[in-house]
Amino acid sequence: MSHTNKNESYADAAHKAPPQTKEEKQCPVLTPGQQEEIEKKAEKVEKEFRKVEKDVIAKKEELAEELKKDGKALSEKSSELYAKISNELQNPVVAANVVVGIVAAIGVGYSAYQKHTRGELDGKLAGIYVGGLAAFGAFQYLISARSYKKFE
């Protein structure tokens, strides 16, 4: 590798470079017809690219608009649901059912987990747990159905 001097010209530095190979010296020379053909192909590719780009942009805008509509509809539905839940939780019967249901589920779940870790949980016991929760849920429903309207 030759090192260039700060005051050395580019031509002098080029003369120090190794000579070009035969392949490097051969430069393809295109006829005007070949150049025109290449330019036409490039224009065709450019037009196709612009068409695809335009189609992609149109599809992107269409999907963005659709997503915007879907998002707005989902937002409205979630707002309605939130309002309904907030309204229902104002009723003390519903609020108490939520709290009691959570406490019961945690209690039964923890108890079943403890039985499982000790190897005592089998299908029969699991069925008893599920049946107990179902009976508790039915009892809670019957009590709530009568009390709900008093606080509506």
The 8 nearest C-alpha neighbors of each residue, nearest first, counted from 0:
[[1, 2, 16, 15, 17, 3, 12, 13],
 [0, 2, 3, 15, 16, 12, 17, 4],
 [1, 3, 0, 4, 12, 15, 5, 7],
 [4, 2, 12, 5, 7, 1, 6, 8],
 [3, 5, 7, 6, 2, 8, 12, 1],
 [4, 6, 7, 3, 8, 2, 9, 12],
 [5, 7, 4, 8, 3, 9, 11, 12],
 [8, 6, 4, 5, 11, 3, 9, 12],
 [9, 7, 11, 10, 12, 6, 5, 4],
 [8, 10, 12, 11, 13, 7, 14, 3],
 [9, 11, 13, 8, 12, 14, 7, 15],
 [12, 10, 14, 8, 13, 9, 7, 15],
 [11, 13, 9, 15, 10, 14, 3, 8],
 [14, 12, 10, 16, 15, 11, 9, 17],
 [15, 13, 11, 12, 16, 10, 17, 18],
 [14, 16, 12, 13, 17, 11, 1, 18],
 [17, 15, 13, 14, 18, 12, 1, 0],
 [18, 16, 19, 15, 14, 13, 20, 0],
 [19, 17, 16, 20, 14, 15, 21, 13],
 [20, 18, 23, 24, 17, 21, 22, 16],
 [19, 21, 23, 22, 24, 18, 25, 17],
 [20, 22, 24, 23, 25, 19, 18, 26],
 [23, 21, 25, 20, 24, 19, 26, 27],
 [22, 24, 20, 21, 25, 19, 26, 18],
 [23, 25, 21, 22, 26, 19, 20, 18],
 [26, 24, 22, 23, 27, 21, 20, 28],
 [25, 27, 24, 28, 23, 22, 29, 21],
 [28, 26, 29, 25, 24, 30, 22, 23],
 [27, 29, 26, 30, 25, 33, 31, 34],
 [30, 28, 33, 34, 27, 31, 32, 26],
 [29, 31, 33, 32, 34, 28, 35, 27],
 [30, 32, 34, 33, 35, 29, 36, 28],
 [33, 31, 35, 30, 34, 36, 29, 37],
 [34, 32, 36, 30, 35, 31, 29, 37],
 [33, 35, 31, 37, 32, 36, 38, 29],
 [34, 36, 38, 32, 33, 37, 31, 39],
 [37, 35, 33, 39, 38, 34, 32, 40],
 [38, 36, 40, 34, 39, 35, 41, 33],
 [37, 39, 41, 35, 36, 40, 42, 34],
 [40, 38, 42, 36, 41, 37, 43, 35],
 [41, 39, 43, 37, 42, 38, 44, 36],
 [40, 42, 38, 44, 39, 43, 45, 37],
 [41, 43, 45, 39, 40, 44, 38, 46],
 [44, 42, 40, 46, 45, 41, 39, 47],
 [43, 45, 47, 41, 42, 46, 48, 40],
 [44, 46, 42, 48, 43, 47, 41, 49],
 [47, 45, 49, 43, 48, 44, 42, 50],
 [48, 46, 50, 44, 49, 45, 51, 43],
 [47, 49, 45, 51, 46, 50, 52, 44],
 [48, 50, 52, 46, 47, 51, 53, 45],
 [51, 49, 53, 47, 52, 48, 46, 54],
 [52, 50, 54, 48, 53, 49, 55, 47],
 [51, 53, 49, 55, 50, 54, 48, 56],
 [52, 54, 50, 56, 51, 55, 49, 57],
 [55, 53, 51, 57, 52, 56, 58, 50],
 [54, 56, 52, 58, 57, 53, 59, 51],
 [55, 57, 59, 53, 54, 58, 52, 60],
 [58, 56, 54, 60, 59, 55, 61, 53],
 [59, 57, 61, 55, 60, 56, 62, 54],
 [58, 60, 56, 62, 57, 61, 55, 63],
 [59, 61, 63, 57, 58, 62, 64, 56],
 [62, 60, 58, 64, 59, 63, 57, 65],
 [61, 63, 65, 59, 64, 60, 66, 58],
 [62, 64, 60, 66, 65, 61, 59, 67],
 [65, 63, 67, 61, 62, 66, 60, 68],
 [66, 64, 62, 68, 67, 63, 69, 61],
 [67, 65, 69, 63, 64, 68, 70, 62],
 [66, 68, 64, 70, 65, 69, 63, 71],
 [69, 67, 71, 65, 66, 70, 72, 64],
 [70, 68, 66, 72, 71, 67, 73, 65],
 [71, 69, 73, 67, 68, 72, 66, 74],
 [70, 72, 74, 68, 69, 73, 67, 75],
 [73, 71, 69, 75, 74, 70, 76, 68],
 [74, 72, 70, 76, 75, 71, 77, 69],
 [73, 75, 71, 77, 72, 76, 70, 78],
 [74, 76, 78, 72, 73, 77, 71, 79],
 [77, 75, 79, 73, 78, 74, 80, 72],
 [76, 78, 80, 74, 79, 75, 81, 73],
 [79, 77, 81, 75, 76, 80, 74, 82],
 [80, 78, 76, 82, 77, 81, 83, 75],
 [81, 79, 77, 83, 82, 78, 76, 84],
 [80, 82, 78, 84, 79, 83, 85, 77],
 [81, 83, 79, 85, 80, 84, 86, 78],
 [84, 82, 80, 86, 81, 85, 87, 79],
 [85, 83, 87, 81, 86, 82, 88, 80],
 [86, 84, 82, 88, 83, 87, 81, 89],
 [85, 87, 83, 89, 84, 88, 82, 90],
 [88, 86, 84, 89, 85, 90, 83, 93],
 [87, 89, 94, 85, 90, 86, 93, 84],
 [90, 88, 87, 86, 91, 85, 94, 93],
 [89, 91, 88, 92, 93, 87, 150, 94],
 [92, 90, 94, 93, 95, 89, 88, 150],
 [93, 91, 95, 90, 94, 147, 96, 143],
 [94, 92, 96, 95, 91, 90, 88, 97],
 [93, 95, 91, 88, 97, 96, 92, 98],
 [94, 96, 98, 92, 97, 93, 91, 99],
 [97, 95, 93, 99, 94, 98, 100, 92],
 [96, 98, 100, 94, 95, 99, 101, 93],
 [97, 99, 95, 101, 100, 96, 102, 94],
 [100, 98, 102, 96, 101, 97, 103, 95],
 [101, 99, 103, 97, 98, 102, 96, 104],
 [100, 102, 104, 98, 103, 99, 105, 97],
 [101, 103, 99, 105, 100, 104, 106, 98],
 [104, 102, 106, 100, 101, 105, 99, 107],
 [105, 103, 101, 107, 106, 102, 108, 100],
 [106, 104, 108, 102, 103, 107, 109, 101],
 [107, 105, 103, 109, 108, 104, 102, 110],
 [106, 108, 110, 104, 109, 105, 111, 103],
 [107, 109, 105, 111, 106, 110, 104, 112],
 [110, 108, 112, 106, 111, 107, 105, 113],
 [109, 111, 107, 113, 112, 108, 106, 114],
 [112, 110, 114, 108, 113, 109, 107, 115],
 [113, 111, 115, 109, 110, 114, 108, 116],
 [112, 114, 110, 116, 115, 111, 109, 117],
 [115, 113, 119, 111, 120, 117, 112, 116],
 [114, 116, 120, 118, 112, 117, 113, 119],
 [117, 115, 113, 118, 114, 112, 119, 120],
 [116, 118, 114, 115, 119, 113, 120, 112],
 [119, 117, 115, 116, 120, 114, 121, 113],
 [118, 120, 114, 117, 115, 121, 116, 124],
 [121, 119, 115, 114, 118, 124, 125, 111],
 [120, 122, 124, 123, 125, 119, 118, 115],
 [121, 123, 125, 124, 126, 120, 127, 128],
 [124, 122, 126, 125, 121, 127, 120, 128],
 [123, 125, 127, 126, 121, 122, 120, 128],
 [124, 126, 122, 128, 127, 123, 121, 129],
 [127, 125, 123, 129, 124, 128, 130, 122],
 [126, 128, 124, 130, 125, 129, 131, 123],
 [129, 127, 125, 131, 126, 130, 132, 124],
 [128, 130, 126, 132, 131, 127, 133, 125],
 [131, 129, 133, 127, 132, 128, 126, 134],
 [130, 132, 128, 134, 129, 133, 127, 135],
 [131, 133, 135, 129, 130, 134, 136, 128],
 [132, 134, 136, 130, 135, 131, 129, 137],
 [135, 133, 137, 131, 136, 132, 130, 138],
 [134, 136, 132, 138, 133, 137, 139, 131],
 [137, 135, 133, 139, 134, 138, 132, 140],
 [136, 138, 140, 134, 139, 135, 133, 141],
 [139, 137, 135, 141, 140, 136, 134, 142],
 [138, 140, 136, 142, 137, 141, 143, 135],
 [141, 139, 137, 143, 138, 142, 144, 136],
 [142, 140, 138, 144, 143, 139, 137, 145],
 [143, 141, 139, 140, 145, 144, 138, 146],
 [142, 144, 146, 140, 145, 147, 141, 139],
 [145, 143, 141, 147, 142, 146, 140, 148],
 [144, 146, 143, 142, 147, 141, 148, 149],
 [147, 145, 143, 149, 144, 148, 142, 92],
 [148, 146, 144, 143, 149, 150, 145, 92],
 [147, 149, 151, 150, 146, 145, 144, 143],
 [150, 148, 147, 146, 151, 145, 92, 90],
 [149, 151, 148, 147, 90, 91, 146, 92],
 [150, 148, 149, 147, 90, 87, 89, 146]]
